[in-house]
């Protein structure tokens, strides 16, 4: 049985960039919501609007498509508004997934015990 892949991004927002970021994220989320293999896709922001997190959970066969097809048209604008300061990946991603996530400085954490309900 394949296991889901969860990614947690930590982002530093440029000064005064949150309104533009919020508007862009609305478009990204609307596009991502159409992906059947994306199980969860949640953005959160700190009270001072300087740090954001994205918590994403995918079926293993959906993550590459998300990066290559859904996120790609937004990537340049997204990266002009934020700096990715950390990416932690939970699960057992294959080489194709790692190829997409390694450029973001991914740290991979493989499961060894526990459960999800």
C-alpha positions in Angstrom: 0.0 0.0 0.0 1.4 3.4 -1.0 1.8 6.0 1.8 0.9 9.6 1.5 3.6 12.3 1.3 3.3 15.4 3.5 5.3 18.5 2.9 5.6 21.4 5.4 7.1 24.6 3.9 8.2 27.5 6.0 8.2 30.8 4.1 9.5 34.2 4.9 7.3 36.9 3.4 8.8 40.1 2.0 8.0 43.3 3.9 4.4 44.4 3.0 4.0 41.5 0.6 1.2 39.6 2.4 -1.8 41.2 0.6 -0.3 40.2 -2.8 0.7 36.8 -1.5 -2.8 36.2 -0.1 -4.3 37.0 -3.5 -1.9 34.8 -5.3 -2.5 31.9 -2.9 -6.2 32.1 -3.5 -5.6 31.4 -7.2 -3.1 28.6 -6.4 -5.5 27.0 -3.9 -8.4 27.1 -6.4 -6.2 25.3 -9.0 -4.9 22.8 -6.5 -8.4 22.0 -5.3 -9.1 20.4 -8.7 -6.3 17.8 -8.2 -7.8 14.5 -7.0 -4.6 13.3 -5.5 -4.0 16.4 -3.3 -5.5 15.4 0.0 -4.8 18.5 2.0 -3.4 21.9 1.1 -3.4 24.5 3.9 -1.7 27.9 4.2 -1.2 29.6 7.6 0.4 33.0 8.5 1.9 34.4 11.7 0.2 37.4 13.4 2.9 39.7 12.1 2.4 38.4 8.5 6.1 37.7 8.1 6.1 33.9 8.3 3.8 31.5 6.5 3.5 27.7 6.5 2.1 25.5 3.8 1.0 22.0 4.9 0.4 19.8 1.9 -0.5 16.1 1.8 -0.5 14.1 -1.5 -1.0 10.6 -2.7 2.5 9.7 -4.0 1.4 9.7 -7.6 0.0 13.3 -7.4 2.9 15.4 -6.1 5.0 15.6 -9.3 1.9 16.6 -11.3 1.2 19.3 -8.7 4.7 20.8 -9.0 5.0 20.5 -12.8 1.5 21.4 -13.9 -0.5 23.2 -11.2 2.2 25.2 -9.3 4.6 25.9 -12.2 2.5 28.8 -13.7 2.5 30.6 -10.3 6.1 29.8 -9.3 7.9 33.0 -10.5 5.4 35.3 -8.8 5.3 33.1 -5.7 9.0 33.1 -5.3 9.1 36.9 -5.8 7.0 37.3 -2.7 8.5 34.8 -0.3 11.7 33.0 0.5 11.5 29.3 1.3 13.4 28.9 4.6 12.6 25.3 5.3 10.9 22.2 3.8 10.3 19.1 5.7 8.9 16.1 3.8 7.3 13.2 5.6 6.8 9.8 4.0 8.8 7.8 1.5 9.1 9.9 -1.7 10.5 8.3 -4.8 13.3 9.8 -6.9 11.0 11.8 -9.1 9.4 13.5 -6.1 12.8 14.2 -4.6 14.0 15.7 -7.9 11.2 18.3 -7.6 11.7 19.0 -3.8 15.5 18.9 -3.5 15.9 22.4 -5.0 13.9 23.8 -2.0 16.3 22.3 0.5 14.1 19.4 1.5 14.8 17.4 4.6 13.3 14.0 4.4 11.8 12.2 7.4 10.8 8.6 6.9 8.2 7.1 9.2 9.3 4.3 11.5 6.3 4.0 13.9 2.8 5.5 14.6 -0.6 5.7 13.0 -3.0 8.0 11.3 -6.8 7.8 11.7 
